[in-house]
Amino acid sequence: MKTFKHAISMSAAVVALAASMPAVAQDMRPADDNAAGDIVVTAQKRAERLIDVPVAISAISADTLTSQNINRLSEYFDRVPGLQYSNQRVAGLALRGVTTGGATAPTVALLVDDVQFGGTTGTGQPPLPDFDASAVSRVEVLRGPQGTLYGASSLGGLIKYVLKEPDLQAFSGRVELGGTAVSHGDTGYALRGSVNVPITDWLAVLGSGFKREDAPYLNNANPQALKAKDVNTRDVWGFRGAALIKPADNFRLVLSALRQKTDAMNSDLAITAGGVPVCVACTLAAAPIPATARTTFEPVYGDLTIRSLDSINKAKFQLYSARGELELGGVTLTSISAWSRADNVITSDVTNVFGGLLRSLYGLSTRPTVQIANADKTHKFSQEVRLGGDIGTSLTWLAGGFYTVEHAATDQTLIASGSLTATPYIGTGPGTYREYAGFGDLTWHATDKLDIQVGGRYAHNKQHNESTLITSAETAPVFGSGTTIADSSDNAFTWLISPSYHFSRDIIAYARIATGYRPGGPNIAAPPSVPKSFGSDKVINYELGFKGKVVPGLLTIDLSLFQIDWKDIQLQGTDSISSLTFLSNGGKARSRGLEFATTLTPWAGMTIDTNLTFTDATLTEDLPTIANATGLRGLDGDRLPFSARVAANITANQSFPLSDRLEGTVGFTVVYLGDRAGTFVTNAANATRPRIALPGYTTVDVRGGLTFDEVWGANLYVRNLFDKRGVAAADNRNGVNVPTALFIQPRTFGLTLTRSF
């Protein structure tokens, strides 16, 4: 914390050097809408109309989330074009199909404002923070690699939470109370509020907080569980405070502090699927095992019922930042200092994985029950300083430098009980990642209609990883013991070229060629045939886009065609002797597709939004085999995990006046997510189950609301109206275990009451 305080002081000092100089540039504070009703985003680190940005972007307002009490990314991932979800960790997200299954470092960057949150590497494995909407202004999803402006681990794109800023103009606030009831389950509630207070003409503060208990609905058939009904409880609370200091027209400083805590039991537990996997046009005895096979997802223990030891999950997120902006003669100097912390502890029932092994190693007559406790943490400091502005009317430029250091660890403990009371394995894995980068972006306004954008970023990183294993005498021959240390360094250059043509103020066509990378790193437990470090993997994206108000006041279209070529893919392998995992490079892949979105306003009060996505994400080269180790089985043409070939959604909302003071709204959302392939199967001898195919599903949401005097509001909604058991994610441990499935939330009824002031 001392380092952070020093950085805050440094950040403030940098931007305050000439705070008394006169301002000549316009205040660039981001807002959701300008006077013309256009959405404004900060995707390119400056406030621009979304329609002017030559990037494929989806923007989701906080009101959209709060009106239906949608609190977690897993609850709305299927509404965002090109976004895939496989688990509740950052590495479980993917955009445009760029993933091999989530067992490596993230391929999607997660940012809060311009601050990357969570880990750049796979060390620490931070969970998704799911920041509450009380602190969020909007969520921006940028598709395609964003390596030039945002750096590492954004191969597929990034998700950016834009937080609310204090306002110097007016006192305002909002309180909200929501209640939910899940079919076949229990009830939950959410309470949130925010207030903005202008203290002087140069100082304003903003505060927000929330408390939420999600409605549980899973049952547990395990007699050792604490209870049998409504076992997946989740209690979340948090707050955020911010201060805007603006002592001069050309200088502003925003200080922000955010904290969120989660206490959960059996949250996101998967349900064991039943039946024998049924191959398409083959038999299970055939060799080789087919790339993808159908699996029946009928639960073994009954609808919404698990059979597992209780899983405890405790998570804590913190983010502190200082953002200063100083405008000097048409040039804006921006300094962003930030310190964040993500801590997560979760226990999981792994009896089926380790119970038989421990029975054999300890010479037991019955299999013990086994849990694994994962304690993950990522503590991160970052500093960015950049300059930007315009040179006349012909050039817009941005240049800056970036530094970050993150300390992360994944500590694991095996805990045996029942026929064995022991701790047969304790593993600690601390790591340090440091990165230095410089970047630049230049847009040449060649004519009043033609823009040409170019950008580049050079980054250098250093990594230091350690692994310490403490094992019992019985398990040491299998897991090993002792301490291993490994170091690595890596360089990367990313670039972009993007010409765009403005047919009019509100219609643009663009082309974009952009690259991205994911850092390499050291291998702690690599067998002799595998290098002690693995390299970065890289993507290059070719994209054509069109967006604009083709019929002003009636129809807006956003269309993009893309192809992403991915090489030197980072792949997880397993050492045949120690059973510890490592990373290597190999193979190529390609993702190409079409993303089409429209907004139609056919008459007063009616808005219809549609999204349609076609994605073909496949390997273009066989995955390599690794000597003396277990790797992944994948052939040229196999689909990449969790990417649906077809996904679509449509949302319609109609507002209408009921009186001079009362307004009503009604609406619905239909979501379709096509079938997806699960994780790649390993080439291990015991990988006898074929690769999972996740079936597609369709859900329908309906809602209605009333607004009185523009300050009181009430919203009723039903999510998943027809109570579908859509499979959000599934896993069979790469073919070596019974498939498990994570279903979307059952039919949910909800009511929210709001008061704005």
C-alpha positions in Angstrom: 0.0 0.0 0.0 3.0 2.3 0.6 3.9 1.8 -3.0 0.5 2.7 -4.1 0.3 5.9 -2.0 3.7 7.0 -3.5 2.3 6.3 -7.0 -0.8 8.4 -6.3 1.3 11.3 -5.2 3.5 10.9 -8.3 0.5 10.8 -10.6 -0.9 13.9 -9.1 2.4 15.7 -9.3 2.9 14.9 -12.9 -0.4 16.3 -14.1 -0.3 19.3 -11.7 3.0 20.7 -12.9 1.3 23.3 -15.0 -2.2 23.3 -13.6 -2.4 27.1 -13.6 -1.9 27.4 -17.3 -4.9 28.5 -19.4 -7.0 25.8 -21.0 -7.6 25.7 -24.7 -9.0 22.2 -25.2 -12.5 21.0 -24.5 -13.2 18.8 -21.4 -13.2 15.2 -22.7 -15.2 13.6 -19.9 -17.0 10.5 -21.2 -20.7 10.4 -21.1 -23.3 7.8 -22.1 -25.2 10.1 -24.4 -24.5 13.5 -26.0 -27.1 16.1 -27.0 -28.0 14.2 -30.1 -28.7 10.9 -28.3 -25.5 9.3 -29.6 -23.7 6.7 -27.4 -20.2 7.9 -26.4 -17.5 5.4 -25.7 -13.8 5.6 -24.7 -12.6 2.5 -26.7 -9.7 4.4 -28.2 -8.7 6.1 -24.9 -10.6 9.3 -25.9 -14.3 10.1 -25.8 -15.9 9.4 -29.2 -19.3 8.6 -30.6 -19.6 4.9 -30.9 -20.7 5.3 -34.5 -17.3 7.0 -35.3 -15.0 4.3 -33.9 -13.6 1.9 -36.5 -13.8 -1.0 -34.1 -16.6 -3.7 -33.5 -18.0 -2.6 -30.1 -21.0 -3.5 -28.0 -22.0 -1.1 -25.3 -24.3 -2.2 -22.4 -25.7 0.5 -20.1 -26.0 0.0 -16.4 -29.8 0.6 -16.7 -30.1 -2.4 -18.9 -28.5 -4.6 -16.2 -30.3 -3.1 -13.2 -33.8 -3.1 -14.7 -33.7 -6.9 -14.8 -31.3 -7.4 -11.8 -28.7 -9.0 -14.1 -25.6 -9.0 -11.9 -23.1 -11.5 -13.4 -21.4 -11.8 -16.7 -22.5 -15.4 -16.9 -26.1 -14.2 -16.9 -25.8 -12.0 -20.1 -22.8 -13.4 -22.0 -25.1 -14.9 -24.6 -26.5 -11.5 -25.4 -23.1 -10.1 -26.5 -22.1 -10.9 -30.0 -19.0 -13.1 -30.2 -18.6 -13.6 -26.4 -18.1 -17.1 -25.1 -18.2 -18.3 -21.5 -16.9 -21.6 -20.0 -16.3 -20.9 -16.3 -16.3 -18.1 -13.7 -12.6 -17.2 -14.2 -11.2 -14.5 -16.5 -9.5 -17.2 -18.5 -12.9 -18.8 -19.1 -14.0 -15.9 -21.4 -13.3 -15.7 -25.1 -14.3 -13.4 -28.0 -14.6 -14.5 -31.6 -13.7 -18.1 -30.7 -10.1 -17.4 -29.7 -9.5 -19.9 -27.0 -8.3 -23.5 -26.5 -10.5 -24.0 -23.4 -9.4 -21.7 -20.6 -6.5 -23.7 -19.0 -4.0 -21.1 -20.1 -3.6 -17.3 -19.6 -6.6 -15.2 -20.6 -7.3 -14.3 -24.2 -9.7 -11.5 -23.3 -8.4 -8.5 -21.2 -10.7 -7.2 -18.4 -10.4 -3.5 -17.7 -12.0 -1.1 -15.2 -11.9 2.3 -17.0 -8.3 2.1 -18.5 -6.9 -0.2 -15.8 -6.4 -3.9 -16.5 -7.9 -5.9 -13.7 -6.8 -9.4 -12.8 -3.8 -11.3 -14.2 -2.0 -11.1 -17.5 -0.7 -14.6 -17.2 -2.2 -17.9 -16.0 -0.6 -17.5 -12.5 -3.3 -16.6 -9.9 -6.2 -17.6 -12.1 -8.4 -14.6 -11.0 -12.2 -15.1 -11.0 -14.6 -12.9 -12.8 -15.2 -9.9 -10.6 -18.8 -9.2 -11.8 -18.7 -5.5 -10.6 -22.1 -4.4 -9.4 -24.1 -2.0 -11.6 -24.3 0.6 -8.8 -20.8 1.7 -9.6 -20.9 1.1 -13.4 -21.9 3.5 -16.1 -21.7 1.0 -18.9 -19.9 -2.1 -20.1 -18.0 -1.8 -23.4 -17.1 -5.0 -25.3 -14.4 -4.6 -28.0 -14.1 -7.5 -30.4 -10.9 -8.3 -32.2 -7.3 -8.0 -30.9 -6.6 -4.8 -29.0 -2.9 -5.2 -28.5 -1.8 -1.7 -29.6 -3.7 0.4 -27.1 -4.3 -2.1 -24.4 -1.4 -4.6 -24.6 -1.0 -8.2 -23.6 -3.7 -10.9 -23.4 -6.3 -9.3 -25.6 -6.1 -11.7 -28.5 -9.8 -11.9 -28.9 -10.7 -8.4 -27.6 -11.5 -6.9 -24.2 -14.3 -6.1 -21.8 -14.2 -2.7 -20.3 -16.2 -1.6 -17.2 -16.6 2.2 -17.3 -17.3 3.5 -13.8 -19.5 6.5 -13.0 -17.7 9.8 -12.4 -18.6 12.5 -9.9 -20.4 15.5 -11.3 -19.7 19.1 -10.3 -23.1 20.4 -11.5 -25.8 18.9 -9.4 -26.7 16.8 -6.4 -28.2 13.5 -7.5 -28.7 10.0 -6.4 -30.6 6.7 -6.8 -31.8 3.9 -4.6 -33.0 0.5 -5.7 -34.5 -2.5 -4.1 -35.0 -5.7 -6.0 -36.4 -9.2 -5.2 -36.1 -12.4 -7.1 -37.8 -15.8 -6.9 -36.4 -18.8 -8.9 -38.7 -21.7 -10.0 -37.9 -24.9 -8.1 -35.8 -22.7 -5.7 -35.9 -20.0 -3.1 -35.8 -16.1 -3.1 -33.2 -13.5 -3.1 -32.8 -9.7 -3.0 -30.6 -6.8 -4.0 -30.3 -3.4 -2.4 -28.1 -0.8 -4.1 -27.7 3.0 -4.0 -25.6 5.8 -5.2 -25.3 9.5 -4.5 -23.4 12.4 -6.1 -22.5 15.5 -4.0 -21.0 18.6 -5.4 -19.1 20.1 -2.4 -17.7 23.2 -4.1 -17.3 24.4 -7.7 -14.1 22.4 -7.9 -14.8 19.3 -5.8 -17.5 16.6 -6.0 -17.7 13.2 -4.4 -19.7 10.1 -5.5 -20.5 7.1 -3.4 -22.3 3.8 -4.1 -22.9 0.6 -2.3 -24.8 -2.6 -2.6 -25.8 -5.8 -0.8 -27.1 -8.8 -2.6 -28.2 -12.4 -1.8 -28.8 -14.4 -5.0 -31.7 -16.9 -5.0 -30.5 -20.5 -4.6 -32.1 -23.4 -6.5 -29.8 -26.4 -6.5 -30.4 -29.5 -4.4 -27.6 -31.8 -3.1 -28.1 -35.6 -2.9 -24.8 -36.1 -1.0 -25.7 -37.2 2.6 -22.5 -35.5 3.9 -23.7 -32.1 2.7 -24.8 -29.5 5.3 -28.3 -29.3 3.7 -30.2 -31.0 0.9 -32.2 -28.1 -0.6 -31.3 -24.7 -2.1 -27.6 -25.2 -1.5 -26.1 -22.8 -4.0 -26.1 -19.6 -1.8 -24.3 -16.5 -2.7 -23.9 -13.3 -0.6 -22.2 -10.3 -2.2 -21.6 -6.8 -0.9 -19.4 -3.9 -1.9 -18.9 -0.1 -2.2 -17.2 2.4 -4.4 -16.1 6.0 -3.6 -14.8 8.6 -6.0 -13.7 12.2 -5.8 -13.4 14.7 -8.7 -11.0 17.6 -8.0 -10.9 20.3 -10.6 -9.1 23.4 -9.3 -8.6 24.8 -12.8 -10.4 24.5 -16.1 -7.5 22.6 -17.6 -6.8 20.2 -14.8 -8.8 17.4 -13.3 -8.0 14.6 -10.9 -10.3 11.6 -10.2 -9.5 9.4 -7.2 -11.4 6.1 -6.9 -11.6 3.2 -4.5 -13.7 0.1 -5.1 -14.1 -3.0 -3.0 -16.3 -6.0 -3.4 -16.6 -9.3 -1.3 -18.4 -12.6 -2.1 -19.2 -15.4 0.3 -20.7 -18.4 -1.5 -21.6 -22.0 -0.9 -21.8 -24.4 -3.8 -22.0 -21.5 -6.3 -21.6 -22.5 -10.0 -21.4 -26.2 -9.2 -21.9 -28.4 -12.2 -24.5 -31.1 -12.4 -23.3 -34.6 -13.4 -24.7 -35.5 -16.7 -26.1 -39.0 -17.3 -26.1 -41.5 -20.1 -23.3 -42.8 -22.2 -21.9 -40.4 -24.8 -23.5 -41.2 -28.2 -21.3 -40.7 -31.2 -22.5 -39.3 -34.4 -22.0 -41.9 -37.2 -19.5 -44.0 -35.2 -19.2 -46.3 -32.2 -17.2 -45.7 -29.0 -15.0 -48.6 -29.8 -13.9 -46.9 -33.0 -10.3 -45.7 -33.2 -9.4 -42.9 -33.1 -12.0 -41.4 -30.9 -14.1 -38.9 -32.9 -13.4 -35.2 -32.5 -16.9 -34.4 -31.3 -19.6 -36.6 -30.0 -23.1 -36.0 -28.6 -23.6 -36.4 -24.9 -27.0 -36.7 -23.2 -27.3 -34.0 -20.5 -29.9 -35.7 -18.4 -28.8 -35.2 -14.8 -28.0 -38.4 -12.9 -29.5 -37.3 -9.6 -32.6 -35.5 -10.8 -33.4 -32.0 -12.1 -31.2 -29.3 -10.6 -29.6 -31.8 -8.2 -25.9 -32.4 -7.6 -24.1 -34.9 -5.5 -21.0 -33.3 -4.1 -19.2 -32.3 -0.9 -20.0 -28.7 -0.1 -17.9 -26.2 -1.9 -17.0 -23.0 -0.1 -16.0 -19.9 -2.2 -14.8 -16.6 -0.7 -13.6 -13.9 -3.0 -12.4 -10.3 -2.5 -11.7 -7.6 -5.1 -10.1 -4.2 -4.5 -9.2 -1.4 -6.9 -7.7 2.0 -6.1 -6.8 4.4 -8.8 -5.8 8.0 -9.5 -6.4 9.5 -12.9 -5.1 13.0 -13.7 -5.7 15.0 -16.9 -4.0 18.2 -17.8 -4.6 20.2 -21.0 -1.8 22.3 -22.4 -2.1 24.1 -25.6 -4.3 21.5 -27.3 -2.4 18.6 -25.8 -3.9 16.4 -23.1 -1.5 14.8 -20.6 -3.1 11.8 -18.8 -1.6 9.9 -15.9 -3.3 6.8 -14.5 -1.9 5.1 -11.3 -3.7 2.0 -10.0 -3.3 -0.8 -7.5 -5.7 -3.8 -7.5 -6.1 -7.0 -5.6 -8.1 -10.2 -6.4 -8.2 -12.9 -3.8 -10.2 -16.1 -4.2 -10.5 -19.3 -2.1 -12.6 -22.2 -3.3 -12.9 -25.8 -2.3 -14.0 -28.5 -4.7 -15.0 -32.2 -4.4 -12.3 -34.2 -6.3 -13.1 -37.6 -4.8 -13.6 -39.1 -8.3 -10.2 -37.8 -9.4 -8.0 -38.6 -6.4 -10.0 -40.9 -4.2 -9.0 -44.2 -6.0 -5.3 -43.0 -6.2 -5.1 -42.2 -2.5 -6.8 -45.5 -1.5 -4.1 -47.3 -3.5 -1.2 -45.2 -2.2 -2.2 -45.5 1.4 -3.3 -49.1 1.2 -6.9 -48.4 2.3 -9.8 -50.8 1.9 -12.3 -48.0 1.0 -11.9 -44.8 -1.0 -11.5 -41.6 1.1 -13.4 -38.4 0.3 -11.1 -35.8 -1.1 -11.4 -32.0 -1.5 -9.0 -29.6 -3.1 -8.7 -26.1 -1.8 -7.4 -23.5 -4.3 -6.2 -20.2 -2.9 -5.6 -17.8 -5.8 -4.4 -14.2 -5.6 -3.3 -11.5 -7.9 -1.9 -8.2 -6.6 -1.2 -5.7 -9.4 0.2 -2.1 -9.7 0.2 -0.2 -13.0 1.2 3.2 -14.2 0.4 4.7 -17.5 1.3 8.2 -18.8 0.2 9.4 -22.2 -0.1 12.5 -24.3 -2.7 13.1 -27.0 -4.1 15.9 -29.1 -4.7 17.3 -32.6 -2.3 19.0 -35.0 -4.6 21.3 -36.9 -7.4 19.6 -38.6 -5.3 16.9 -40.3 -3.8 14.8 -37.5 -5.0 13.2 -34.2 -2.3 11.5 -32.2 -1.7 9.6 -29.0 1.6 8.4 -27.4 2.4 6.9 -24.1 4.3 4.6 -21.8 3.1 1.8 -19.5 4.5 -0.2 -16.6 3.0 -2.9 -14.5 4.1 -5.4 -11.9 1.8 -8.2 -10.7 2.4 -10.7 -7.9 0.2 -13.7 -8.3 0.0 -17.2 -6.8 -2.1 -20.4 -7.0 -1.8 -22.4 -3.9 -3.4 -25.9 -3.7 -4.1 -28.3 -0.9 -5.5 -31.8 -1.0 -7.6 -32.6 2.0 -8.6 -36.3 2.6 -11.3 -37.4 5.1 -13.4 -40.4 5.8 -11.2 -43.5 5.6 -8.2 -41.2 5.6 -7.5 -38.1 7.6 -4.5 -36.4 5.9 -3.1 -33.6 3.8 -1.3 -35.6 1.1 -0.4 -32.6 -1.1 0.4 -28.9 -0.6 1.5 -26.9 -3.6 2.4 -23.2 -3.7 3.2 -21.4 -6.9 4.0 -17.7 -6.5 5.0 -15.7 -9.6 6.0 -12.2 -10.6 5.3 -10.5 -14.0 6.7 -7.1 -15.0 6.0 -5.3 -18.2 7.4 -2.2 -19.8 5.7 -0.8 -22.9 5.5 2.2 -25.2 2.7 2.8 -27.7 1.5 5.3 -30.2 -1.5 5.9 -32.4 -1.9 8.4 -35.3 -5.0 9.2 -37.3 -4.5 11.2 -40.5 -7.6 13.0 -41.7 -6.6 12.8 -45.4 -9.9 14.5 -46.5 -13.0 15.6 -44.8 -14.3 12.0 -45.4 -11.2 9.7 -45.4 -9.2 8.9 -42.2 -6.2 6.6 -42.0 -5.2 5.3 -38.6 -1.9 3.5 -37.7 -0.6 2.4 -34.4 2.1 0.4 -32.7 3.2 -0.9 -29.3 6.4 -2.4 -28.2 6.4 -4.4 -24.9 9.0 -6.2 -22.9 8.2 -8.4 -19.9 10.1 -10.4 -17.3 8.7 -13.3 -15.3 9.8 -15.2 -12.2 7.9 -18.3 -11.1 8.4 -20.7 -8.2 6.8 -24.0 -7.3 7.1 -25.7 -4.0 5.5 -29.2 -3.3 5.1 -30.6 0.2 3.9 -34.2 0.0 3.6 -37.1 2.3 5.9 -40.2 2.0 3.0 -42.1 0.4 2.3 -39.5 -2.3 5.8 -38.2 -3.0 6.6 -40.9 -5.7 3.6 -39.6 -7.7 3.5 -35.9 -7.1 7.2 -35.3 -6.3 8.5 -32.7 -3.7 10.8 -29.8 -3.4 11.1 -26.3 -4.9 11.6 -25.4 -8.6 12.4 -21.9 -9.8 12.1 -20.6 -13.4 12.6 -17.3 -15.1 11.8 -15.9 -18.6 11.8 -12.7 -20.6 9.8 -11.9 -23.7 9.4 -9.0 -26.3 6.4 -8.3 -28.6 5.5 -5.7 -31.1 1.8 -5.2 -32.1 0.4 -2.9 -34.7 -2.7 -1.8 -36.5 -3.7 -0.1 -39.8 -7.3 1.1 -40.2 -8.6 3.3 -43.0 -12.1 4.6 -42.7 -14.4 6.5 -44.9 -17.3 8.7 -43.7 -20.1 8.7 -46.2 -21.8 11.3 -44.0 -21.6 12.4 -40.4 -23.5 9.3 -39.3 -22.3 6.6 -41.8 -18.8 5.0 -41.8 -17.1 2.1 -43.5 -13.7 0.9 -42.4 -11.1 -1.7 -42.9 -8.8 -2.9 -40.0 -5.7 -5.0 -39.8 -4.6 -5.4 -36.2 -2.4 -7.8 -34.2 -2.4 -9.0 -30.6 -0.3 -11.3 -28.4 -0.3 -13.2 -25.2 3.0 -13.3 -23.3 5.1 -16.4 -23.0 6.6 -17.5 -19.7 8.6 -20.0 -17.7 7.7 -23.7 -17.3 8.0 -24.9 -13.7 7.4 -28.6 -14.3 8.4 -29.2 -17.9 9.8 -32.7 -18.7 13.2 -32.9 -20.4 11.7 -32.9 -23.9 9.9 -29.6 -23.3 11.7 -26.2 -23.2 12.0 -24.5 -19.9 9.9 -21.6 -21.2 7.2 -21.2 -23.7 6.8 -18.4 -26.2 4.0 -15.9 -26.9 1.2 -16.7 -29.2 0.0 -14.1 -31.8 -3.0 -13.2 -33.8 -3.6 -11.0 -36.8 -7.1 -9.8 -37.6 -8.4 -8.7 -41.0 -11.7 -6.9 -40.7 -14.2 -4.9 -42.9 -16.9 -2.9 -41.1 -19.8 -0.7 -41.8 -21.9 1.2 -39.2 -24.3 4.1 -39.4 -27.7 5.6 -39.3 -28.8 4.4 -42.7 -32.3 5.8 -42.2 -32.0 8.7 -39.7 -34.4 8.3 -36.9 -35.4 4.8 -38.1 -32.6 2.3 -38.7 -29.0 1.9 -37.6 -26.8 -0.9 -38.9 -23.5 -2.2 -37.6 -21.9 -4.9 -39.7 -18.4 -6.5 -39.5 -16.7 -9.3 -41.4 -13.5 -10.7 -39.9 -10.8 -13.3 -40.1 -8.4 -13.9 -37.2 -5.3 -16.0 -37.9 -3.7 -17.5 -34.7 -0.3 -19.1 -34.6 2.0 -20.6 -31.9 -1.0 -21.4 -29.8 -0.3 -21.9 -26.1 -1.3 -25.4 -25.0 -1.4 -27.1 -21.7 0.3 -30.4 -21.3 0.9 -32.8 -18.4 4.2 -34.4 -17.4 3.8 -38.2 -17.4 6.0 -38.6 -14.3 5.0 -35.8 -11.9 1.4 -35.3 -13.3 2.1 -31.5 -13.1 1.0 -29.2 -15.9 3.1 -27.1 -18.2 2.6 -24.9 -21.3 4.0 -25.3 -24.8 3.4 -23.8 -28.2 2.1 -25.5 -31.3 -0.5 -25.5 -34.0 -2.5 -22.8 -35.9 -6.1 -21.8 -35.9 -8.4 -19.5 -37.7 -11.6 -17.8 -36.7 -13.7 -16.0 -39.3 -17.2 -14.7 -39.3 -19.9 -12.1 -39.6 -21.4 -9.9 -36.9 -24.6 -8.0 -37.8 -26.5 -5.7 -35.5 -29.4 -3.3 -36.1 -31.4 -0.8 -34.1 -34.9 -0.1 -35.4 -37.2 2.7 -34.1 -40.3 2.2 -36.3 -42.6 4.4 -34.3 -42.7 6.6 -31.2 -41.5 4.8 -28.1 -40.5 1.5 -29.8 -36.9 0.3 -30.1 -36.0 -3.1 -31.6 -32.3 -4.3 -31.3 -31.1 -7.4 -33.1 -27.8 -9.2 -33.1 -26.8 -12.0 -35.4 -23.4 -13.7 -35.4 -21.9 -16.4 -37.6 -18.5 -17.7 -36.4 -16.3 -20.5 -37.9 -13.4 -21.0 -35.4 -11.3 -24.1 -36.2 -7.8 -25.5 -36.1 -5.9 -25.1 -39.3 -3.1 -27.4 -38.2 -2.9 -30.6 -36.1 -2.0 -30.0 -32.5 1.5 -31.4 -31.8 2.3 -34.4 -29.7 4.8 -34.0 -26.9 7.4 -36.7 -26.0 7.0 -38.2 -22.5 4.0 -36.0 -21.8 0.3 -35.8 -22.3 -1.0 -33.2 -24.7 -4.3 -32.3 -26.4 -5.8 -34.2 -29.3 -6.8 -31.8 -32.1 -6.8 -32.2 -35.9 -6.9 -29.7 -38.7 -10.6 -28.6 -39.1 -11.6 -29.3 -35.5 -13.7 -26.6 -33.9 -12.3 -24.4 -31.2 -14.0 -24.7 -27.8 -17.2 -23.0 -26.8 -17.7 -21.0 -29.9 -21.2 -21.3 -31.5 -21.4 -21.2 -35.2 -24.7 -19.2 -34.9 -25.8 -16.9 -32.2 -28.6 -14.4 -32.2 -30.8 -12.2 -30.0 -33.6 -9.7 -30.4 -34.8 -7.2 -27.9 -37.9 -5.1 -28.2 -39.0 -2.3 -25.9 -42.1 -0.1 -26.1 -42.7 2.9 -23.9 -46.0 4.8 -23.8 -47.5 7.6 -21.7 -50.3 6.6 -19.4 -50.8 10.2 -18.1 -48.9 13.4 -17.8 -46.9 12.0 -14.9 -47.0 8.2 -15.5 -45.2 6.3 -18.3 -45.3 2.6 -19.0 -42.9 0.2 -20.7 -43.1 -3.4 -22.0 -40.5 -5.5 -23.7 -39.1 -8.9 -24.4 -35.7 -10.5 -25.3 -35.2 -13.7 -27.2 -31.7 -15.3 -27.2 -30.5 -18.2 -29.3 -27.1 -19.8 -28.8 -26.1 -22.6 -31.1 -24.3 -25.8 -30.4 -20.7 -25.6 -29.2 -17.8 -28.0 -28.9 -16.3 -28.6 -25.5 -12.7 -28.6 -24.5 -10.2 -30.7 -26.5 -9.7 -34.3 -25.4 -6.2 -35.3 -24.2 -4.2 -38.0 -25.8 -3.8 -39.8 -22.5 -4.6 -43.5 -22.5 -7.4 -43.0 -20.0 -9.1 -40.4 -22.1 -11.8 -42.8 -23.3 -14.7 -40.4 -23.4 -15.2 -38.4 -26.6 -15.1 -34.6 -26.8 -18.4 -33.0 -25.6 -20.8 -31.2 -27.9 -22.9 -28.6 -26.0 -26.4 -28.4 -27.4 -27.9 -25.1 -28.4 -30.7 -23.4 -26.6 -33.3 -20.6 -26.9 -34.5 -18.4 -24.0 -37.2 -15.8 -23.7 -37.4 -12.9 -21.2 -40.4 -10.6 -20.7 -40.7 -7.4 -18.7 -42.8 -4.4 -17.9 -42.4 -1.2 -15.9 -43.9 2.0 -14.7 -42.2 5.4 -14.2 -43.8 8.1 -12.1 -42.7 11.8 -12.4 -39.5 10.5 -13.9 -38.1 9.6 -10.5 -40.1 6.7 -9.2 -39.8 3.4 -11.0 -41.1 -0.2 -10.8 -40.1 -3.1 -13.1 -41.4 -6.6 -13.3 -39.6 -9.3 -15.3 -39.4 -12.9 -16.0 -36.1 -14.3 -17.2 -36.0 -17.7 -19.0 -39.8 -17.7 -19.3 -40.1 -21.3 -20.5 -37.7 -22.6 -17.9 -35.1 -24.0 -20.4 -32.2 -26.1 -19.2 -29.6 -24.5 -21.5 -26.1 -25.8 -21.0 -23.8 -22.8 -20.4 -20.6 -24.8 -20.0 -19.6 -28.5 -19.7 -16.5 -30.4 -18.8 -15.3 -34.0 -18.8 -11.7 -33.3 -17.7 -10.5 -33.7 -21.3 -12.1 -37.1 -21.8 -11.1 -38.8 -18.5 -14.2 -38.3 -16.4 -18.0 -38.3 -16.4 -19.3 -35.2 -18.1 -20.6 -32.4 -15.9 -22.8 -29.5 -17.1 -23.4 -25.9 -15.8 -27.0 -24.9 -16.7 -28.3 -21.4 -17.2 -30.5 -20.1 -14.4 -34.0 -21.5 -14.3 -37.1 -19.4 -14.7 -36.7 -16.3 -12.5 -39.3 -13.8 -11.4 -38.2 -10.4 -10.3 -39.3 -7.0 -9.1 -37.2 -3.8 -8.8 -38.3 -0.5 -7.2 -36.2 2.6 -7.8 -36.2 6.2 -6.6 -34.0 8.8 -8.3 -33.3 12.3 -6.9 
